[in-house]
Amino acid sequence: MSDSETNLAAALEALQGRIGESSPPTEWFEMTQDRIDQFAEVTMDHQWIHVDVDRAKAGPFGAPIAHGHLTLSIMGHLPRTEVVPGPRLEGQKLGINYGFDRVRFPSPVPVGAKIRTVSTLKRAEIKGGMIETMNELKVEVEGQDKPAVVAESLGRLVF
């Protein structure tokens, strides 16, 4: 067995031993109107519920809300106060975003709300000479029971 194959097998075993474990939540992050406006500019999505503050106050949520895709885009990059614990994966060269199996937006993120993400490892298996992981990511909104986003995020680890 080559070093690469040995590293792949050891990493898979380590990851499979962590299935069901959740990361500590990220720090709370405030969703500002400025960030929403910038996202609207980049994506050309100027729907009034996001960018027209006065009209949105009279809308269904009583305030502007973040684009669901904005929340989805930043959920994996929210700031952390500590490094997420876990085994060192010997021989890993890089990790790549492989996509999503499922994405839902159960509740809105109003302007000024604070959000954070929790990730739970659900699956790890060898695919295409790499390890594919599936993590369930939940974006929590401070003071709300329902998460803003629940997504099954796929990654590939290259050895």
N, C-alpha and C positions, 0 to 999 in steps of 0.2 A: 504494500500500500504506500503511495507517495505521501510526502509531507502535507500536500494540499488536501488529499483525501482524508488523512488522519485528522487534520485541523477541522475539516468539514464535519466529520463524524463526531468529534469531541464537542464542537459548537452546537450541533443539533441536540446532542444529549443534554448539554447544559441548558439550552433554551427549553427543551421539552420538560425539564424539571421545574421550570418557572411558569408553566402554563397555569393561568388562573390568578397569577400575582398582578397586583396593580402598582403603578408608580405612585410616588407621593404627588399630590396635586401641584400644579404650577402655582406661581404667585398670582394674585388677583391682578387683572389688567383692565383698565378703564377703556370702554368703547366711546370715543369722542365723536362729535359731529364732524370735526375736521378730518378725521381718519375716514369716516363714511363718505364725505365729499370727495376726498382724494381717490377712494376706490371707485366712486361713480365716474370720475373723470377718466380713469384708466380703462374701465370696462364699458364706458358709454351707457351705463344703466342709471339714468337720472329719474327713475320712478319717484313720484312725489312722496310716497310713504318713507323714503330714505332722505331726501334732500330738501324738501319744502317744509321747513320747521313749522310755520304758521298753519299750513293746511294739515300737516300730520297731527298737530295738537287736536284737531277736530275729527281725526280719523279713528279707526277701530282700536288703536293702541294708545291713544292719548299723547303720543310723542313720536318723533321719527325713530325708526328702527334700523339696525344694521342689515345690510344685505346678507342673506344666508351664505352666499359664496364668500363674502369677506370673512365671516366667522370661520367657515370651513378652511379658508386659505391660511389663516394665522394660528389655528388651534394647535398645530404641531410645533409652533415656534414661540409660544408664550414663554416668558422668562421663568427661570428656576432659581431658587436660592441654593440648591444643592445638586450635586451630580446624582443622577438616578443610579441607585446601586444595582449591581448585577455582575455576572461572571465576565471576566475578560475573555474575548473570543480570539484565541490565538490564530494568527494568519489572516484575519479579516482585512481586506484591502479597502473596501468601501461598502456603503449601503445606498440603495437607490429606492426611490418612490416608485411603486409598481401600480398604484391606483387604489380604487375602492371597490368593495363588493356591494356595500349598502350605505346609503347616506339618508338621514332623516333630519328634519328641522322641527322638533316638537313644540318649541316656544320661541318667541322673538327675543332679540337683544335690544332693549331701548337705549337711546343715547344716554350716556352717563352711567350705564350699568357696568358692573365689574364682572369679568368672566375668568374662568380658569379651566384647565384641562386635566383629566385623569385618564391614563392609558392602562388597559389590561391586556396582557398577552393571552390570546385565545388559541393560537395554532402556530406550529413551526414544523416545516417539512422540506425535504430536498426536492427542488424543481429546477430543471435545466442546469444542473451543476452548481446551483446556488441554494441557499436556505431562504425559503419564502416564509415570512412571518405575517400573521394577521393579528392586529391589535384593535380592540374596541376602544375608540376614543369618545369621551363624553365631555362636552363643554357645559360646565355648570355656570349658572347665573346667580350671583349673590342675592339671597332673599327669595329665590324662586324654587319651587319643588321640582318642576320639569326641567330637564336639560335643554339647551338651545340647539345642540347638535349631538347626534349619535351616529358614528360612522365606523365602518369596518375598514381599516386602513391596511393596505398590503405593502410590504417592503421586501426587497431582495438583498441578501447579504452575499457579497462576492468574496471568495477566498482564493 
